[in-house]
Amino acid sequence: MRPSDFTPRFSKTEASFCPFCPGSEDATPPELLALRAPDAPADVGRWTVRAFPNRFPALRVEGELERTAEGPYDRVSGIGAHEVIVETVRHDETLADLGLPALGEVLWAWRERILDLGRDLRLAHVQIFKNHGPEAGATILHEHSQVIALPVVPRDVALEREEQQAWFGRKERCLTCDIVRHERRDGERLVFENARYAVLCPWAPLSPFVLWIVPKGHSSHFEAIERHELESLAEALRLALRKLDKALERPAYNFALHSGPLRGAASPSLHWRLEVAPTLTVPGGFERGTGSWLNSTPPEEAAAFLRKVRE
């Protein structure tokens, strides 16, 4: 990238042409998945959620997977997938604005893309993530999430799984289940819960107002979710986003899905969650130099504040 590529490329009033709006399907690669009327042809309107390859992918499906050494370094060819999931037909609608059925369809599209990408045995990890707002890294305002499938398991993902498995090896209990039980009983960092999911501010988050949306019952893989569970998850996610919108005046945010290994069997030690992190602070020299993060708002105060917010 050139230095000019790092400057903001649009403002919140930008919008003469949007490649994600209905009618602009020819501006994107052919769709991989679309939820639409059964009689509607592909790559045209009448869809509600639509997924297609990113036009500027970080990784590509085509090619051979190669692993080589380069002195003390390891190099892996950029084989993988990079996809976009457009979450609504309306250009100015956010995920928090969607009704529960529509939000449930977005969640179902995530599930379907994970399962489909898992059929490619070259791929080792699939990451669902979202950059909402330019401050959080979004380059197109129309609401969308992204999927990146990697030929390796990222280091932080592997370390977290190792810690969860080690906890289970010592205690014969799931670490996240222990956390959820404690937070529900203690209540200090719990923001909301429904029949299936808890929304909480995790202990010692890296930045203010981070939220976890986590199943109260044990579940290691997000893609194992059933249709009847979607409404509860959609309710928890929408309430979390609406509370953040109202409390923090519609902040930019990132979220990432943490789930079990691709193609892995159900695990008693791993537990999936969705993590939402508002873009409120910027890491500085101390954070980059030490790996330690300064958080100006303790999770207990953030949770107490969010509990008072009416959506």
Beta strands, then each sheet from edge to edge (+ up, - down):
strand 1: 33-36
strand 2: 47-53
strand 3: 67-70
strand 4: 73-76
strand 5: 81-86
strand 6: 125-132
strand 7: 144-150
strand 8: 190-193
strand 9: 197-200
strand 10: 211-215
strand 11: 253-258
strand 12: 273-278
sheet 1: 1+ 2- 5+ 7- 6+ 11- 12+ 10- 9+ 8-
sheet 2: 3+ 4-
end
